[in-house]
Amino acid sequence: MARGVAGAVAEVLAWWAGLTAVWTVLISRADTLELAVGAGAALLAACAARGARRAADR
């Protein structure tokens, strides 16, 4: 079970890092609030991407 949890965390972390990087590149002004909002939105999108991938595997 721990291996499954570690894999899930690694997948969400990879999605989050990629999506945060895209957000950072696309914004025009990188202040603290913009980065925080982008990181939060990327976390939600990463969780949705994992759920969508798991649903597609079934």
N, CA, C and O atoms as a GROMACS GRO file, in nm:
protein
  232
    1MET      N    1   0.082  -0.120   0.000
    1MET     CA    2   0.000   0.000   0.000
    1MET      C    3   0.086   0.126   0.000
    1MET      O    4   0.053   0.224  -0.066
    2ALA      N    5   0.196   0.122   0.074
    2ALA     CA    6   0.283   0.240   0.078
    2ALA      C    7   0.340   0.271  -0.059
    2ALA      O    8   0.362   0.387  -0.094
    3ARG      N    9   0.365   0.166  -0.137
    3ARG     CA   10   0.418   0.188  -0.271
    3ARG      C   11   0.316   0.258  -0.359
    3ARG      O   12   0.352   0.344  -0.440
    4GLY      N   13   0.190   0.225  -0.344
    4GLY     CA   14   0.084   0.290  -0.420
    4GLY      C   15   0.068   0.436  -0.382
    4GLY      O   16   0.047   0.522  -0.468
    5VAL      N   17   0.077   0.464  -0.254
    5VAL     CA   18   0.065   0.602  -0.207
    5VAL      C   19   0.184   0.684  -0.256
    5VAL      O   20   0.169   0.798  -0.298
    6ALA      N   21   0.302   0.626  -0.248
    6ALA     CA   22   0.422   0.697  -0.295
    6ALA      C   23   0.413   0.726  -0.445
    6ALA      O   24   0.453   0.833  -0.491
    7GLY      N   25   0.361   0.630  -0.521
    7GLY     CA   26   0.344   0.651  -0.664
    7GLY      C   27   0.243   0.760  -0.694
    7GLY      O   28   0.263   0.841  -0.784
    8ALA      N   29   0.135   0.762  -0.617
    8ALA     CA   30   0.032   0.864  -0.636
    8ALA      C   31   0.088   1.003  -0.604
    8ALA      O   32   0.064   1.099  -0.677
    9VAL      N   33   0.162   1.012  -0.495
    9VAL     CA   34   0.222   1.141  -0.457
    9VAL      C   35   0.322   1.185  -0.562
    9VAL      O   36   0.327   1.303  -0.598
   10ALA      N   37   0.402   1.092  -0.612
   10ALA     CA   38   0.501   1.126  -0.715
   10ALA      C   39   0.433   1.174  -0.843
   10ALA      O   40   0.479   1.268  -0.907
   11GLU      N   41   0.323   1.108  -0.880
   11GLU     CA   42   0.252   1.150  -1.001
   11GLU      C   43   0.192   1.289  -0.987
   11GLU      O   44   0.205   1.372  -1.077
   12VAL      N   45   0.126   1.314  -0.875
   12VAL     CA   46   0.068   1.447  -0.852
   12VAL      C   47   0.178   1.553  -0.844
   12VAL      O   48   0.161   1.663  -0.895
   13LEU      N   49   0.288   1.520  -0.781
   13LEU     CA   50   0.399   1.614  -0.772
   13LEU      C   51   0.457   1.646  -0.910
   13LEU      O   52   0.490   1.761  -0.938
   14ALA      N   53   0.468   1.545  -0.995
   14ALA     CA   54   0.519   1.568  -1.130
   14ALA      C   55   0.423   1.656  -1.210
   14ALA      O   56   0.466   1.750  -1.277
   15TRP      N   57   0.295   1.627  -1.203
   15TRP     CA   58   0.195   1.711  -1.270
   15TRP      C   59   0.202   1.854  -1.216
   15TRP      O   60   0.200   1.950  -1.293
   16TRP      N   61   0.208   1.867  -1.084
   16TRP     CA   62   0.210   1.999  -1.022
   16TRP      C   63   0.331   2.079  -1.068
   16TRP      O   64   0.319   2.197  -1.102
   17ALA      N   65   0.447   2.016  -1.069
   17ALA     CA   66   0.569   2.087  -1.110
   17ALA      C   67   0.560   2.133  -1.255
   17ALA      O   68   0.596   2.246  -1.288
   18GLY      N   69   0.511   2.046  -1.341
   18GLY     CA   70   0.498   2.083  -1.482
   18GLY      C   71   0.398   2.195  -1.504
   18GLY      O   72   0.424   2.289  -1.579
   19LEU      N   73   0.283   2.184  -1.440
   19LEU     CA   74   0.180   2.285  -1.456
   19LEU      C   75   0.221   2.419  -1.394
   19LEU      O   76   0.189   2.524  -1.448
   20THR      N   77   0.291   2.414  -1.283
   20THR     CA   78   0.340   2.538  -1.221
   20THR      C   79   0.444   2.604  -1.311
   20THR      O   80   0.446   2.727  -1.324
   21ALA      N   81   0.528   2.525  -1.373
   21ALA     CA   82   0.628   2.580  -1.465
   21ALA      C   83   0.560   2.647  -1.584
   21ALA      O   84   0.600   2.756  -1.625
   22VAL      N   85   0.457   2.584  -1.639
   22VAL     CA   86   0.384   2.644  -1.751
   22VAL      C   87   0.319   2.775  -1.707
   22VAL      O   88   0.325   2.875  -1.779
   23TRP      N   89   0.258   2.776  -1.591
   23TRP     CA   90   0.194   2.897  -1.539
   23TRP      C   91   0.297   3.009  -1.524
   23TRP      O   92   0.271   3.123  -1.562
   24THR      N   93   0.413   2.976  -1.469
   24THR     CA   94   0.517   3.076  -1.448
   24THR      C   95   0.565   3.136  -1.580
   24THR      O   96   0.593   3.255  -1.588
   25VAL      N   97   0.575   3.054  -1.681
   25VAL     CA   98   0.620   3.102  -1.812
   25VAL      C   99   0.514   3.191  -1.876
   25VAL      O  100   0.548   3.289  -1.943
   26LEU      N  101   0.387   3.160  -1.856
   26LEU     CA  102   0.280   3.231  -1.926
   26LEU      C  103   0.236   3.361  -1.860
   26LEU      O  104   0.176   3.445  -1.927
   27ILE      N  105   0.264   3.380  -1.732
   27ILE     CA  106   0.219   3.504  -1.668
   27ILE      C  107   0.312   3.618  -1.709
   27ILE      O  108   0.430   3.598  -1.738
   28SER      N  109   0.256   3.737  -1.709
   28SER     CA  110   0.336   3.852  -1.752
   28SER      C  111   0.417   3.912  -1.638
   28SER      O  112   0.525   3.967  -1.660
   29ARG      N  113   0.366   3.902  -1.517
   29ARG     CA  114   0.434   3.961  -1.403
   29ARG      C  115   0.438   3.859  -1.290
   29ARG      O  116   0.334   3.812  -1.246
   30ALA      N  117   0.555   3.825  -1.244
   30ALA     CA  118   0.569   3.720  -1.143
   30ALA      C  119   0.588   3.779  -1.004
   30ALA      O  120   0.700   3.793  -0.957
   31ASP      N  121   0.477   3.815  -0.938
   31ASP     CA  122   0.488   3.856  -0.800
   31ASP      C  123   0.441   3.740  -0.711
   31ASP      O  124   0.397   3.637  -0.762
   32THR      N  125   0.449   3.757  -0.582
   32THR     CA  126   0.421   3.648  -0.488
   32THR      C  127   0.278   3.598  -0.500
   32THR      O  128   0.254   3.477  -0.498
   33LEU      N  129   0.182   3.687  -0.512
   33LEU     CA  130   0.042   3.646  -0.521
   33LEU      C  131   0.016   3.566  -0.649
   33LEU      O  132  -0.054   3.465  -0.645
   34GLU      N  133   0.072   3.611  -0.760
   34GLU     CA  134   0.055   3.538  -0.885
   34GLU      C  135   0.112   3.397  -0.875
   34GLU      O  136   0.050   3.301  -0.921
   35LEU      N  137   0.228   3.384  -0.815
   35LEU     CA  138   0.290   3.252  -0.800
   35LEU      C  139   0.209   3.163  -0.706
   35LEU      O  140   0.196   3.043  -0.732
   36ALA      N  141   0.155   3.219  -0.600
   36ALA     CA  142   0.074   3.141  -0.506
   36ALA      C  143  -0.056   3.093  -0.571
   36ALA      O  144  -0.095   2.977  -0.554
   37VAL      N  145  -0.121   3.180  -0.645
   37VAL     CA  146  -0.244   3.142  -0.714
   37VAL      C  147  -0.214   3.035  -0.819
   37VAL      O  148  -0.289   2.938  -0.832
   38GLY      N  149  -0.107   3.053  -0.892
   38GLY     CA  150  -0.069   2.955  -0.994
   38GLY      C  151  -0.036   2.820  -0.934
   38GLY      O  152  -0.076   2.717  -0.988
   39ALA      N  153   0.035   2.818  -0.822
   39ALA     CA  154   0.069   2.693  -0.756
   39ALA      C  155  -0.056   2.622  -0.703
   39ALA      O  156  -0.067   2.500  -0.712
   40GLY      N  157  -0.149   2.699  -0.649
   40GLY     CA  158  -0.274   2.640  -0.601
   40GLY      C  159  -0.359   2.584  -0.714
   40GLY      O  160  -0.413   2.474  -0.703
   41ALA      N  161  -0.370   2.659  -0.822
   41ALA     CA  162  -0.446   2.612  -0.937
   41ALA      C  163  -0.380   2.490  -0.999
   41ALA      O  164  -0.449   2.398  -1.044
   42ALA      N  165  -0.248   2.488  -1.002
   42ALA     CA  166  -0.176   2.374  -1.058
   42ALA      C  167  -0.197   2.250  -0.971
   42ALA      O  168  -0.205   2.139  -1.024
   43LEU      N  169  -0.205   2.267  -0.840
   43LEU     CA  170  -0.230   2.152  -0.753
   43LEU      C  171  -0.368   2.093  -0.778
   43LEU      O  172  -0.383   1.970  -0.785
   44LEU      N  173  -0.468   2.178  -0.792
   44LEU     CA  174  -0.602   2.128  -0.824
   44LEU      C  175  -0.604   2.057  -0.960
   44LEU      O  176  -0.665   1.951  -0.974
   45ALA      N  177  -0.538   2.115  -1.058
   45ALA     CA  178  -0.533   2.055  -1.190
   45ALA      C  179  -0.455   1.924  -1.188
   45ALA      O  180  -0.491   1.830  -1.260
   46ALA      N  181  -0.350   1.916  -1.108
   46ALA     CA  182  -0.272   1.792  -1.097
   46ALA      C  183  -0.356   1.679  -1.038
   46ALA      O  184  -0.348   1.565  -1.083
   47CYS      N  185  -0.435   1.711  -0.937
   47CYS     CA  186  -0.523   1.609  -0.878
   47CYS      C  187  -0.629   1.565  -0.979
   47CYS      O  188  -0.662   1.447  -0.987
   48ALA      N  189  -0.682   1.660  -1.056
   48ALA     CA  190  -0.780   1.626  -1.159
   48ALA      C  191  -0.717   1.542  -1.270
   48ALA      O  192  -0.780   1.450  -1.322
   49ALA      N  193  -0.594   1.572  -1.307
   49ALA     CA  194  -0.524   1.495  -1.410
   49ALA      C  195  -0.501   1.352  -1.364
   49ALA      O  196  -0.517   1.258  -1.443
   50ARG      N  197  -0.464   1.334  -1.240
   50ARG     CA  198  -0.447   1.198  -1.187
   50ARG      C  199  -0.578   1.123  -1.187
   50ARG      O  200  -0.584   1.006  -1.226
   51GLY      N  201  -0.684   1.188  -1.144
   51GLY     CA  202  -0.816   1.124  -1.145
   51GLY      C  203  -0.861   1.088  -1.285
   51GLY      O  204  -0.918   0.981  -1.306
   52ALA      N  205  -0.836   1.174  -1.380
   52ALA     CA  206  -0.874   1.148  -1.518
   52ALA      C  207  -0.793   1.032  -1.576
   52ALA      O  208  -0.847   0.949  -1.649
   53ARG      N  209  -0.665   1.026  -1.543
   53ARG     CA  210  -0.582   0.917  -1.592
   53ARG      C  211  -0.627   0.784  -1.533
   53ARG      O  212  -0.633   0.682  -1.603
   54ARG      N  213  -0.658   0.784  -1.405
   54ARG     CA  214  -0.706   0.661  -1.340
   54ARG      C  215  -0.840   0.616  -1.398
   54ARG      O  216  -0.863   0.497  -1.415
   55ALA      N  217  -0.928   0.712  -1.427
   55ALA     CA  218  -1.058   0.679  -1.485
   55ALA      C  219  -1.042   0.622  -1.625
   55ALA      O  220  -1.115   0.531  -1.665
   56ALA      N  221  -0.946   0.675  -1.700
   56ALA     CA  222  -0.923   0.626  -1.837
   56ALA      C  223  -0.863   0.486  -1.837
   56ALA      O  224  -0.880   0.411  -1.933
   57ASP      N  225  -0.791   0.450  -1.730
   57ASP     CA  226  -0.731   0.318  -1.721
   57ASP      C  227  -0.832   0.208  -1.693
   57ASP      O  228  -0.804   0.091  -1.718
   58ARG      N  229  -0.947   0.242  -1.644
   58ARG     CA  230  -1.047   0.141  -1.608
   58ARG      C  231  -1.119   0.089  -1.727
   58ARG      O  232  -1.206   0.003  -1.714
   0.00000   0.00000   0.00000
